[in-house]
Amino acid sequence: MRGFRAVCGAERTHHIRLDKIRGKDGEGIPYDTPYAILLESSEPVVVQYSRLDASRAELALMTTIAWTPEA
C-alpha cells in the first residue's frame, strides 16, 4: 500500500496513529496484517516509532524505537 502522507512543520512533533491514517483512496492499513514503514523526508528528521498492542488489555505490549535516518 502506498499513498499515505503526513506533513510536520520545522521543530514540531507529529503523532500519527496508524489505525487512523488513510491513503489517497480512503483505505487504511488492514488489521492483523504485518507491515513496514518507509519514511521519506527532504530534511533530516528524528523518528520515534511506538507500538501498542491493545488487542487484549491484560496482555498489552508497547515498544519504542527512535532513530535519525541518513539524509
PDB file of N, H, CA, C and O in Angstrom:
ATOM      1  N   MET A   1       0.849  -1.171   0.000  1.00  0.00           N
ATOM      2  CA  MET A   1       0.000   0.000   0.000  1.00  0.00           C
ATOM      3  C   MET A   1       0.892   1.230   0.000  1.00  0.00           C
ATOM      4  O   MET A   1       1.921   1.273   0.675  1.00  0.00           O
ATOM      5  N   ARG A   2       0.488   2.206  -0.751  1.00  0.00           N
ATOM      6  H   ARG A   2      -0.348   2.172  -1.299  1.00  0.00           H
ATOM      7  CA  ARG A   2       1.215   3.470  -0.816  1.00  0.00           C
ATOM      8  C   ARG A   2       0.197   4.605  -0.789  1.00  0.00           C
ATOM      9  O   ARG A   2      -1.012   4.375  -0.799  1.00  0.00           O
ATOM     10  N   GLY A   3       0.706   5.825  -0.753  1.00  0.00           N
ATOM     11  H   GLY A   3       1.688   6.012  -0.745  1.00  0.00           H
ATOM     12  CA  GLY A   3      -0.183   6.973  -0.848  1.00  0.00           C
ATOM     13  C   GLY A   3      -0.525   7.611   0.485  1.00  0.00           C
ATOM     14  O   GLY A   3      -1.344   8.529   0.532  1.00  0.00           O
ATOM     15  N   PHE A   4       0.080   7.151   1.567  1.00  0.00           N
ATOM     16  H   PHE A   4       0.746   6.406   1.529  1.00  0.00           H
ATOM     17  CA  PHE A   4      -0.136   7.794   2.860  1.00  0.00           C
ATOM     18  C   PHE A   4       0.821   8.972   2.956  1.00  0.00           C
ATOM     19  O   PHE A   4       1.975   8.874   2.539  1.00  0.00           O
ATOM     20  N   ARG A   5       0.350  10.072   3.500  1.00  0.00           N
ATOM     21  H   ARG A   5      -0.588  10.151   3.839  1.00  0.00           H
ATOM     22  CA  ARG A   5       1.184  11.266   3.582  1.00  0.00           C
ATOM     23  C   ARG A   5       0.874  12.014   4.862  1.00  0.00           C
ATOM     24  O   ARG A   5      -0.282  12.137   5.266  1.00  0.00           O
ATOM     25  N   ALA A   6       1.925  12.512   5.493  1.00  0.00           N
ATOM     26  H   ALA A   6       2.865  12.412   5.165  1.00  0.00           H
ATOM     27  CA  ALA A   6       1.774  13.355   6.674  1.00  0.00           C
ATOM     28  C   ALA A   6       2.799  14.475   6.574  1.00  0.00           C
ATOM     29  O   ALA A   6       3.905  14.258   6.081  1.00  0.00           O
ATOM     30  N   VAL A   7       2.449  15.655   7.032  1.00  0.00           N
ATOM     31  H   VAL A   7       1.550  15.831   7.433  1.00  0.00           H
ATOM     32  CA  VAL A   7       3.327  16.812   6.970  1.00  0.00           C
ATOM     33  C   VAL A   7       3.549  17.329   8.381  1.00  0.00           C
ATOM     34  O   VAL A   7       2.611  17.451   9.169  1.00  0.00           O
ATOM     35  N   CYS A   8       4.806  17.631   8.689  1.00  0.00           N
ATOM     36  H   CYS A   8       5.568  17.531   8.049  1.00  0.00           H
ATOM     37  CA  CYS A   8       5.146  18.157  10.009  1.00  0.00           C
ATOM     38  C   CYS A   8       6.036  19.373   9.822  1.00  0.00           C
ATOM     39  O   CYS A   8       7.033  19.314   9.103  1.00  0.00           O
ATOM     40  N   GLY A   9       5.681  20.464  10.462  1.00  0.00           N
ATOM     41  H   GLY A   9       4.871  20.512  11.047  1.00  0.00           H
ATOM     42  CA  GLY A   9       6.475  21.691  10.358  1.00  0.00           C
ATOM     43  C   GLY A   9       7.798  21.582  11.090  1.00  0.00           C
ATOM     44  O   GLY A   9       8.005  20.663  11.882  1.00  0.00           O
ATOM     45  N   ALA A  10       8.698  22.529  10.822  1.00  0.00           N
ATOM     46  H   ALA A  10       8.529  23.276  10.178  1.00  0.00           H
ATOM     47  CA  ALA A  10      10.015  22.552  11.452  1.00  0.00           C
ATOM     48  C   ALA A  10       9.902  22.655  12.967  1.00  0.00           C
ATOM     49  O   ALA A  10       9.050  23.375  13.489  1.00  0.00           O
ATOM     50  N   GLU A  11      10.760  21.937  13.659  1.00  0.00           N
ATOM     51  H   GLU A  11      11.451  21.352  13.235  1.00  0.00           H
ATOM     52  CA  GLU A  11      10.842  21.944  15.125  1.00  0.00           C
ATOM     53  C   GLU A  11       9.506  21.638  15.782  1.00  0.00           C
ATOM     54  O   GLU A  11       9.152  22.239  16.796  1.00  0.00           O
ATOM     55  N   ARG A  12       8.770  20.708  15.205  1.00  0.00           N
ATOM     56  H   ARG A  12       9.057  20.220  14.381  1.00  0.00           H
ATOM     57  CA  ARG A  12       7.465  20.298  15.726  1.00  0.00           C
ATOM     58  C   ARG A  12       7.436  18.783  15.873  1.00  0.00           C
ATOM     59  O   ARG A  12       8.299  18.079  15.350  1.00  0.00           O
ATOM     60  N   THR A  13       6.449  18.303  16.581  1.00  0.00           N
ATOM     61  H   THR A  13       5.747  18.875  17.006  1.00  0.00           H
ATOM     62  CA  THR A  13       6.203  16.862  16.632  1.00  0.00           C
ATOM     63  C   THR A  13       4.888  16.581  15.941  1.00  0.00           C
ATOM     64  O   THR A  13       3.988  17.420  15.913  1.00  0.00           O
ATOM     65  N   HIS A  14       4.794  15.402  15.393  1.00  0.00           N
ATOM     66  H   HIS A  14       5.526  14.720  15.417  1.00  0.00           H
ATOM     67  CA  HIS A  14       3.568  15.000  14.703  1.00  0.00           C
ATOM     68  C   HIS A  14       3.301  13.545  15.063  1.00  0.00           C
ATOM     69  O   HIS A  14       4.112  12.665  14.775  1.00  0.00           O
ATOM     70  N   HIS A  15       2.169  13.303  15.689  1.00  0.00           N
ATOM     71  H   HIS A  15       1.510  14.018  15.922  1.00  0.00           H
ATOM     72  CA  HIS A  15       1.814  11.960  16.130  1.00  0.00           C
ATOM     73  C   HIS A  15       0.804  11.374  15.142  1.00  0.00           C
ATOM     74  O   HIS A  15      -0.262  11.947  14.917  1.00  0.00           O
ATOM     75  N   ILE A  16       1.148  10.242  14.566  1.00  0.00           N
ATOM     76  H   ILE A  16       2.014   9.777  14.749  1.00  0.00           H
ATOM     77  CA  ILE A  16       0.304   9.613  13.559  1.00  0.00           C
ATOM     78  C   ILE A  16      -0.143   8.257  14.076  1.00  0.00           C
ATOM     79  O   ILE A  16       0.685   7.381  14.325  1.00  0.00           O
ATOM     80  N   ARG A  17      -1.428   8.083  14.237  1.00  0.00           N
ATOM     81  H   ARG A  17      -2.100   8.795  14.035  1.00  0.00           H
ATOM     82  CA  ARG A  17      -1.961   6.775  14.628  1.00  0.00           C
ATOM     83  C   ARG A  17      -2.183   5.962  13.362  1.00  0.00           C
ATOM     84  O   ARG A  17      -2.968   6.339  12.492  1.00  0.00           O
ATOM     85  N   LEU A  18      -1.483   4.848  13.278  1.00  0.00           N
ATOM     86  H   LEU A  18      -0.846   4.542  13.985  1.00  0.00           H
ATOM     87  CA  LEU A  18      -1.564   4.050  12.058  1.00  0.00           C
ATOM     88  C   LEU A  18      -2.899   3.335  11.913  1.00  0.00           C
ATOM     89  O   LEU A  18      -3.216   2.851  10.827  1.00  0.00           O
ATOM     90  N   ASP A  19      -3.683   3.256  12.973  1.00  0.00           N
ATOM     91  H   ASP A  19      -3.426   3.649  13.856  1.00  0.00           H
ATOM     92  CA  ASP A  19      -5.027   2.688  12.832  1.00  0.00           C
ATOM     93  C   ASP A  19      -6.028   3.734  12.348  1.00  0.00           C
ATOM     94  O   ASP A  19      -7.173   3.408  12.038  1.00  0.00           O
ATOM     95  N   LYS A  20      -5.590   4.995  12.284  1.00  0.00           N
ATOM     96  H   LYS A  20      -4.660   5.260  12.536  1.00  0.00           H
ATOM     97  CA  LYS A  20      -6.479   6.087  11.858  1.00  0.00           C
ATOM     98  C   LYS A  20      -6.090   6.691  10.509  1.00  0.00           C
ATOM     99  O   LYS A  20      -6.933   7.300   9.849  1.00  0.00           O
ATOM    100  N   ILE A  21      -4.837   6.538  10.087  1.00  0.00           N
ATOM    101  H   ILE A  21      -4.152   6.045  10.623  1.00  0.00           H
ATOM    102  CA  ILE A  21      -4.373   7.183   8.847  1.00  0.00           C
ATOM    103  C   ILE A  21      -5.058   6.551   7.633  1.00  0.00           C
ATOM    104  O   ILE A  21      -5.326   5.349   7.608  1.00  0.00           O
ATOM    105  N   ARG A  22      -5.332   7.377   6.639  1.00  0.00           N
ATOM    106  H   ARG A  22      -5.114   8.353   6.659  1.00  0.00           H
ATOM    107  CA  ARG A  22      -5.976   6.917   5.408  1.00  0.00           C
ATOM    108  C   ARG A  22      -5.154   7.383   4.218  1.00  0.00           C
ATOM    109  O   ARG A  22      -4.569   8.466   4.246  1.00  0.00           O
ATOM    110  N   GLY A  23      -5.110   6.570   3.179  1.00  0.00           N
ATOM    111  H   GLY A  23      -5.584   5.691   3.156  1.00  0.00           H
ATOM    112  CA  GLY A  23      -4.405   6.919   1.951  1.00  0.00           C
ATOM    113  C   GLY A  23      -5.263   7.790   1.057  1.00  0.00           C
ATOM    114  O   GLY A  23      -6.366   8.185   1.434  1.00  0.00           O
ATOM    115  N   LYS A  24      -4.755   8.088  -0.128  1.00  0.00           N
ATOM    116  H   LYS A  24      -3.859   7.767  -0.434  1.00  0.00           H
ATOM    117  CA  LYS A  24      -5.479   8.931  -1.084  1.00  0.00           C
ATOM    118  C   LYS A  24      -6.845   8.363  -1.440  1.00  0.00           C
ATOM    119  O   LYS A  24      -7.784   9.114  -1.701  1.00  0.00           O
ATOM    120  N   ASP A  25      -6.957   7.031  -1.449  1.00  0.00           N
ATOM    121  H   ASP A  25      -6.194   6.421  -1.237  1.00  0.00           H
ATOM    122  CA  ASP A  25      -8.214   6.379  -1.803  1.00  0.00           C
ATOM    123  C   ASP A  25      -9.134   6.161  -0.604  1.00  0.00           C
ATOM    124  O   ASP A  25     -10.213   5.585  -0.745  1.00  0.00           O
ATOM    125  N   GLY A  26      -8.705   6.625   0.592  1.00  0.00           N
ATOM    126  H   GLY A  26      -7.829   7.093   0.707  1.00  0.00           H
ATOM    127  CA  GLY A  26      -9.520   6.478   1.793  1.00  0.00           C
ATOM    128  C   GLY A  26      -9.319   5.154   2.514  1.00  0.00           C
ATOM    129  O   GLY A  26      -9.951   4.903   3.541  1.00  0.00           O
ATOM    130  N   GLU A  27      -8.447   4.309   1.986  1.00  0.00           N
ATOM    131  H   GLU A  27      -7.934   4.513   1.152  1.00  0.00           H
ATOM    132  CA  GLU A  27      -8.213   2.996   2.577  1.00  0.00           C
ATOM    133  C   GLU A  27      -7.184   3.096   3.702  1.00  0.00           C
ATOM    134  O   GLU A  27      -6.204   3.834   3.603  1.00  0.00           O
ATOM    135  N   GLY A  28      -7.427   2.338   4.772  1.00  0.00           N
ATOM    136  H   GLY A  28      -8.224   1.738   4.853  1.00  0.00           H
ATOM    137  CA  GLY A  28      -6.498   2.306   5.889  1.00  0.00           C
ATOM    138  C   GLY A  28      -5.650   1.048   5.864  1.00  0.00           C
ATOM    139  O   GLY A  28      -5.838   0.175   5.018  1.00  0.00           O
ATOM    140  N   ILE A  29      -4.712   0.964   6.803  1.00  0.00           N
ATOM    141  H   ILE A  29      -4.559   1.673   7.491  1.00  0.00           H
ATOM    142  CA  ILE A  29      -3.877  -0.231   6.930  1.00  0.00           C
ATOM    143  C   ILE A  29      -4.746  -1.344   7.506  1.00  0.00           C
ATOM    144  O   ILE A  29      -5.389  -1.131   8.534  1.00  0.00           O
ATOM    145  N   PRO A  30      -4.791  -2.516   6.890  1.00  0.00           N
ATOM    146  CA  PRO A  30      -5.637  -3.603   7.383  1.00  0.00           C
ATOM    147  C   PRO A  30      -5.161  -4.103   8.753  1.00  0.00           C
ATOM    148  O   PRO A  30      -3.960  -4.164   9.015  1.00  0.00           O
ATOM    149  N   TYR A  31      -6.099  -4.454   9.609  1.00  0.00           N
ATOM    150  H   TYR A  31      -7.075  -4.404   9.396  1.00  0.00           H
ATOM    151  CA  TYR A  31      -5.762  -5.060  10.895  1.00  0.00           C
ATOM    152  C   TYR A  31      -5.228  -6.467  10.659  1.00  0.00           C
ATOM    153  O   TYR A  31      -5.517  -7.079   9.630  1.00  0.00           O
ATOM    154  N   ASP A  32      -4.460  -6.974  11.598  1.00  0.00           N
ATOM    155  H   ASP A  32      -4.225  -6.477  12.433  1.00  0.00           H
ATOM    156  CA  ASP A  32      -3.909  -8.334  11.531  1.00  0.00           C
ATOM    157  C   ASP A  32      -3.077  -8.572  10.284  1.00  0.00           C
ATOM    158  O   ASP A  32      -3.023  -9.697   9.788  1.00  0.00           O
ATOM    159  N   THR A  33      -2.423  -7.527   9.763  1.00  0.00           N
ATOM    160  H   THR A  33      -2.467  -6.613  10.166  1.00  0.00           H
ATOM    161  CA  THR A  33      -1.570  -7.637   8.589  1.00  0.00           C
ATOM    162  C   THR A  33      -0.204  -7.039   8.918  1.00  0.00           C
ATOM    163  O   THR A  33      -0.125  -5.871   9.297  1.00  0.00           O
ATOM    164  N   PRO A  34       0.864  -7.810   8.781  1.00  0.00           N
ATOM    165  CA  PRO A  34       2.192  -7.240   9.027  1.00  0.00           C
ATOM    166  C   PRO A  34       2.489  -6.117   8.028  1.00  0.00           C
ATOM    167  O   PRO A  34       2.035  -6.166   6.884  1.00  0.00           O
ATOM    168  N   TYR A  35       3.232  -5.130   8.450  1.00  0.00           N
ATOM    169  H   TYR A  35       3.601  -5.090   9.379  1.00  0.00           H
ATOM    170  CA  TYR A  35       3.565  -4.018   7.563  1.00  0.00           C
ATOM    171  C   TYR A  35       4.921  -3.440   7.941  1.00  0.00           C
ATOM    172  O   TYR A  35       5.434  -3.697   9.030  1.00  0.00           O
ATOM    173  N   ALA A  36       5.487  -2.671   7.047  1.00  0.00           N
ATOM    174  H   ALA A  36       5.070  -2.462   6.162  1.00  0.00           H
ATOM    175  CA  ALA A  36       6.714  -1.914   7.286  1.00  0.00           C
ATOM    176  C   ALA A  36       6.433  -0.469   6.917  1.00  0.00           C
ATOM    177  O   ALA A  36       5.471  -0.175   6.207  1.00  0.00           O
ATOM    178  N   ILE A  37       7.269   0.421   7.400  1.00  0.00           N
ATOM    179  H   ILE A  37       8.050   0.182   7.977  1.00  0.00           H
ATOM    180  CA  ILE A  37       7.087   1.846   7.125  1.00  0.00           C
ATOM    181  C   ILE A  37       8.331   2.377   6.435  1.00  0.00           C
ATOM    182  O   ILE A  37       9.450   2.141   6.890  1.00  0.00           O
ATOM    183  N   LEU A  38       8.134   3.090   5.339  1.00  0.00           N
ATOM    184  H   LEU A  38       7.225   3.282   4.970  1.00  0.00           H
ATOM    185  CA  LEU A  38       9.209   3.780   4.648  1.00  0.00           C
ATOM    186  C   LEU A  38       8.995   5.275   4.870  1.00  0.00           C
ATOM    187  O   LEU A  38       7.954   5.816   4.496  1.00  0.00           O
ATOM    188  N   LEU A  39       9.965   5.935   5.470  1.00  0.00           N
ATOM    189  H   LEU A  39      10.810   5.495   5.773  1.00  0.00           H
ATOM    190  CA  LEU A  39       9.877   7.367   5.719  1.00  0.00           C
ATOM    191  C   LEU A  39      10.768   8.072   4.723  1.00  0.00           C
ATOM    192  O   LEU A  39      11.942   7.730   4.576  1.00  0.00           O
ATOM    193  N   GLU A  40      10.214   9.056   4.038  1.00  0.00           N
ATOM    194  H   GLU A  40       9.261   9.334   4.157  1.00  0.00           H
ATOM    195  CA  GLU A  40      10.986   9.883   3.126  1.00  0.00           C
ATOM    196  C   GLU A  40      10.835  11.337   3.550  1.00  0.00           C
ATOM    197  O   GLU A  40       9.724  11.802   3.805  1.00  0.00           O
ATOM    198  N   SER A  41      11.950  12.052   3.625  1.00  0.00           N
ATOM    199  H   SER A  41      12.852  11.674   3.417  1.00  0.00           H
ATOM    200  CA  SER A  41      11.929  13.446   4.036  1.00  0.00           C
ATOM    201  C   SER A  41      12.989  14.217   3.265  1.00  0.00           C
ATOM    202  O   SER A  41      14.065  13.692   2.978  1.00  0.00           O
ATOM    203  N   SER A  42      12.680  15.464   2.931  1.00  0.00           N
ATOM    204  H   SER A  42      11.806  15.890   3.164  1.00  0.00           H
ATOM    205  CA  SER A  42      13.651  16.311   2.244  1.00  0.00           C
ATOM    206  C   SER A  42      14.625  16.953   3.236  1.00  0.00           C
ATOM    207  O   SER A  42      15.606  17.572   2.823  1.00  0.00           O
ATOM    208  N   GLU A  43      14.368  16.813   4.519  1.00  0.00           N
ATOM    209  H   GLU A  43      13.571  16.310   4.854  1.00  0.00           H
ATOM    210  CA  GLU A  43      15.211  17.370   5.582  1.00  0.00           C
ATOM    211  C   GLU A  43      15.514  16.279   6.597  1.00  0.00           C
ATOM    212  O   GLU A  43      14.751  15.319   6.705  1.00  0.00           O
ATOM    213  N   PRO A  44      16.622  16.400   7.352  1.00  0.00           N
ATOM    214  CA  PRO A  44      16.907  15.428   8.413  1.00  0.00           C
ATOM    215  C   PRO A  44      15.812  15.464   9.482  1.00  0.00           C
ATOM    216  O   PRO A  44      15.337  16.534   9.862  1.00  0.00           O
ATOM    217  N   VAL A  45      15.427  14.303   9.950  1.00  0.00           N
ATOM    218  H   VAL A  45      15.813  13.434   9.641  1.00  0.00           H
ATOM    219  CA  VAL A  45      14.388  14.198  10.973  1.00  0.00           C
ATOM    220  C   VAL A  45      14.796  13.166  12.016  1.00  0.00           C
ATOM    221  O   VAL A  45      15.657  12.322  11.768  1.00  0.00           O
ATOM    222  N   VAL A  46      14.173  13.244  13.179  1.00  0.00           N
ATOM    223  H   VAL A  46      13.474  13.930  13.381  1.00  0.00           H
ATOM    224  CA  VAL A  46      14.288  12.212  14.199  1.00  0.00           C
ATOM    225  C   VAL A  46      12.941  11.523  14.257  1.00  0.00           C
ATOM    226  O   VAL A  46      11.906  12.180  14.365  1.00  0.00           O
ATOM    227  N   VAL A  47      12.949  10.213  14.187  1.00  0.00           N
ATOM    228  H   VAL A  47      13.790   9.679  14.100  1.00  0.00           H
ATOM    229  CA  VAL A  47      11.712   9.441  14.167  1.00  0.00           C
ATOM    230  C   VAL A  47      11.637   8.574  15.409  1.00  0.00           C
ATOM    231  O   VAL A  47      12.606   7.903  15.765  1.00  0.00           O
ATOM    232  N   GLN A  48      10.504   8.588  16.056  1.00  0.00           N
ATOM    233  H   GLN A  48       9.718   9.133  15.767  1.00  0.00           H
ATOM    234  CA  GLN A  48      10.259   7.670  17.167  1.00  0.00           C
ATOM    235  C   GLN A  48       9.032   6.856  16.827  1.00  0.00           C
ATOM    236  O   GLN A  48       7.947   7.404  16.632  1.00  0.00           O
ATOM    237  N   TYR A  49       9.200   5.556  16.756  1.00  0.00           N
ATOM    238  H   TYR A  49      10.081   5.111  16.914  1.00  0.00           H
ATOM    239  CA  TYR A  49       8.100   4.661  16.425  1.00  0.00           C
ATOM    240  C   TYR A  49       7.708   3.915  17.682  1.00  0.00           C
ATOM    241  O   TYR A  49       8.534   3.241  18.298  1.00  0.00           O
ATOM    242  N   SER A  50       6.448   4.037  18.062  1.00  0.00           N
ATOM    243  H   SER A  50       5.778   4.584  17.562  1.00  0.00           H
ATOM    244  CA  SER A  50       5.931   3.325  19.226  1.00  0.00           C
ATOM    245  C   SER A  50       4.808   2.417  18.776  1.00  0.00           C
ATOM    246  O   SER A  50       4.033   2.759  17.882  1.00  0.00           O
ATOM    247  N   ARG A  51       4.727   1.264  19.400  1.00  0.00           N
ATOM    248  H   ARG A  51       5.356   0.987  20.126  1.00  0.00           H
ATOM    249  CA  ARG A  51       3.656   0.329  19.052  1.00  0.00           C
ATOM    250  C   ARG A  51       3.010  -0.174  20.316  1.00  0.00           C
ATOM    251  O   ARG A  51       3.689  -0.633  21.235  1.00  0.00           O
ATOM    252  N   LEU A  52       1.705  -0.089  20.359  1.00  0.00           N
ATOM    253  H   LEU A  52       1.154   0.284  19.612  1.00  0.00           H
ATOM    254  CA  LEU A  52       0.936  -0.594  21.481  1.00  0.00           C
ATOM    255  C   LEU A  52      -0.024  -1.642  20.955  1.00  0.00           C
ATOM    256  O   LEU A  52      -0.905  -1.337  20.151  1.00  0.00           O
ATOM    257  N   ASP A  53       0.142  -2.856  21.398  1.00  0.00           N
ATOM    258  H   ASP A  53       0.857  -3.103  22.051  1.00  0.00           H
ATOM    259  CA  ASP A  53      -0.776  -3.934  21.033  1.00  0.00           C
ATOM    260  C   ASP A  53      -1.821  -4.015  22.130  1.00  0.00           C
ATOM    261  O   ASP A  53      -1.569  -4.552  23.209  1.00  0.00           O
ATOM    262  N   ALA A  54      -2.977  -3.486  21.848  1.00  0.00           N
ATOM    263  H   ALA A  54      -3.183  -3.050  20.971  1.00  0.00           H
ATOM    264  CA  ALA A  54      -4.053  -3.452  22.838  1.00  0.00           C
ATOM    265  C   ALA A  54      -5.171  -4.428  22.480  1.00  0.00           C
ATOM    266  O   ALA A  54      -6.321  -4.228  22.870  1.00  0.00           O
ATOM    267  N   SER A  55      -4.835  -5.477  21.744  1.00  0.00           N
ATOM    268  H   SER A  55      -3.901  -5.639  21.428  1.00  0.00           H
ATOM    269  CA  SER A  55      -5.864  -6.437  21.342  1.00  0.00           C
ATOM    270  C   SER A  55      -6.437  -7.180  22.545  1.00  0.00           C
ATOM    271  O   SER A  55      -7.586  -7.622  22.515  1.00  0.00           O
ATOM    272  N   ARG A  56      -5.640  -7.318  23.599  1.00  0.00           N
ATOM    273  H   ARG A  56      -4.707  -6.959  23.623  1.00  0.00           H
ATOM    274  CA  ARG A  56      -6.115  -7.920  24.855  1.00  0.00           C
ATOM    275  C   ARG A  56      -5.553  -7.079  25.990  1.00  0.00           C
ATOM    276  O   ARG A  56      -4.338  -7.031  26.182  1.00  0.00           O
ATOM    277  N   ALA A  57      -6.410  -6.424  26.733  1.00  0.00           N
ATOM    278  H   ALA A  57      -7.397  -6.463  26.577  1.00  0.00           H
ATOM    279  CA  ALA A  57      -5.983  -5.481  27.763  1.00  0.00           C
ATOM    280  C   ALA A  57      -5.006  -6.101  28.757  1.00  0.00           C
ATOM    281  O   ALA A  57      -4.055  -5.444  29.181  1.00  0.00           O
ATOM    282  N   GLU A  58      -5.229  -7.344  29.128  1.00  0.00           N
ATOM    283  H   GLU A  58      -6.001  -7.877  28.784  1.00  0.00           H
ATOM    284  CA  GLU A  58      -4.362  -7.971  30.130  1.00  0.00           C
ATOM    285  C   GLU A  58      -2.982  -8.345  29.580  1.00  0.00           C
ATOM    286  O   GLU A  58      -2.089  -8.704  30.348  1.00  0.00           O
ATOM    287  N   LEU A  59      -2.799  -8.264  28.254  1.00  0.00           N
ATOM    288  H   LEU A  59      -3.524  -7.972  27.630  1.00  0.00           H
ATOM    289  CA  LEU A  59      -1.522  -8.613  27.644  1.00  0.00           C
ATOM    290  C   LEU A  59      -0.953  -7.474  26.801  1.00  0.00           C
ATOM    291  O   LEU A  59      -0.205  -7.729  25.856  1.00  0.00           O
ATOM    292  N   ALA A  60      -1.289  -6.231  27.119  1.00  0.00           N
ATOM    293  H   ALA A  60      -1.896  -6.024  27.886  1.00  0.00           H
ATOM    294  CA  ALA A  60      -0.830  -5.093  26.315  1.00  0.00           C
ATOM    295  C   ALA A  60       0.699  -5.032  26.285  1.00  0.00           C
ATOM    296  O   ALA A  60       1.361  -5.269  27.296  1.00  0.00           O
ATOM    297  N   LEU A  61       1.233  -4.719  25.141  1.00  0.00           N
ATOM    298  H   LEU A  61       0.695  -4.526  24.320  1.00  0.00           H
ATOM    299  CA  LEU A  61       2.675  -4.636  24.926  1.00  0.00           C
ATOM    300  C   LEU A  61       2.976  -3.346  24.194  1.00  0.00           C
ATOM    301  O   LEU A  61       2.327  -3.025  23.199  1.00  0.00           O
ATOM    302  N   MET A  62       3.968  -2.598  24.686  1.00  0.00           N
ATOM    303  H   MET A  62       4.496  -2.859  25.494  1.00  0.00           H
ATOM    304  CA  MET A  62       4.356  -1.379  23.999  1.00  0.00           C
ATOM    305  C   MET A  62       5.855  -1.391  23.767  1.00  0.00           C
ATOM    306  O   MET A  62       6.624  -1.734  24.665  1.00  0.00           O
ATOM    307  N   THR A  63       6.267  -1.020  22.573  1.00  0.00           N
ATOM    308  H   THR A  63       5.642  -0.741  21.844  1.00  0.00           H
ATOM    309  CA  THR A  63       7.685  -0.911  22.261  1.00  0.00           C
ATOM    310  C   THR A  63       7.946   0.452  21.645  1.00  0.00           C
ATOM    311  O   THR A  63       7.045   1.071  21.079  1.00  0.00           O
ATOM    312  N   THR A  64       9.179   0.913  21.757  1.00  0.00           N
ATOM    313  H   THR A  64       9.911   0.410  22.216  1.00  0.00           H
ATOM    314  CA  THR A  64       9.554   2.192  21.171  1.00  0.00           C
ATOM    315  C   THR A  64      10.918   2.060  20.503  1.00  0.00           C
ATOM    316  O   THR A  64      11.846   1.471  21.058  1.00  0.00           O
ATOM    317  N   ILE A  65      11.016   2.613  19.316  1.00  0.00           N
ATOM    318  H   ILE A  65      10.262   3.091  18.866  1.00  0.00           H
ATOM    319  CA  ILE A  65      12.281   2.653  18.586  1.00  0.00           C
ATOM    320  C   ILE A  65      12.463   4.094  18.115  1.00  0.00           C
ATOM    321  O   ILE A  65      11.541   4.682  17.550  1.00  0.00           O
ATOM    322  N   ALA A  66      13.623   4.654  18.339  1.00  0.00           N
ATOM    323  H   ALA A  66      14.372   4.176  18.798  1.00  0.00           H
ATOM    324  CA  ALA A  66      13.911   6.019  17.857  1.00  0.00           C
ATOM    325  C   ALA A  66      15.183   5.997  17.026  1.00  0.00           C
ATOM    326  O   ALA A  66      16.143   5.310  17.375  1.00  0.00           O
ATOM    327  N   TRP A  67      15.195   6.735  15.943  1.00  0.00           N
ATOM    328  H   TRP A  67      14.415   7.293  15.660  1.00  0.00           H
ATOM    329  CA  TRP A  67      16.390   6.804  15.100  1.00  0.00           C
ATOM    330  C   TRP A  67      16.356   8.065  14.246  1.00  0.00           C
ATOM    331  O   TRP A  67      15.312   8.691  14.068  1.00  0.00           O
ATOM    332  N   THR A  68      17.514   8.415  13.729  1.00  0.00           N
ATOM    333  H   THR A  68      18.363   7.906  13.873  1.00  0.00           H
ATOM    334  CA  THR A  68      17.640   9.518  12.784  1.00  0.00           C
ATOM    335  C   THR A  68      18.088   8.922  11.460  1.00  0.00           C
ATOM    336  O   THR A  68      19.241   8.509  11.340  1.00  0.00           O
ATOM    337  N   PRO A  69      17.209   8.865  10.458  1.00  0.00           N
ATOM    338  CA  PRO A  69      17.601   8.314   9.159  1.00  0.00           C
ATOM    339  C   PRO A  69      18.713   9.134   8.509  1.00  0.00           C
ATOM    340  O   PRO A  69      18.827  10.337   8.741  1.00  0.00           O
ATOM    341  N   GLU A  70      19.514   8.481   7.710  1.00  0.00           N
ATOM    342  H   GLU A  70      19.422   7.503   7.523  1.00  0.00           H
ATOM    343  CA  GLU A  70      20.540   9.189   6.934  1.00  0.00           C
ATOM    344  C   GLU A  70      19.865  10.130   5.948  1.00  0.00           C
ATOM    345  O   GLU A  70      18.884   9.749   5.309  1.00  0.00           O
ATOM    346  N   ALA A  71      20.365  11.338   5.813  1.00  0.00           N
ATOM    347  H   ALA A  71      21.162  11.647   6.332  1.00  0.00           H
ATOM    348  CA  ALA A  71      19.783  12.300   4.877  1.00  0.00           C
ATOM    349  C   ALA A  71      20.361  12.116   3.490  1.00  0.00           C
ATOM    350  O   ALA A  71      19.989  12.839   2.566  1.00  0.00           O
TER     351      ALA A  71
END
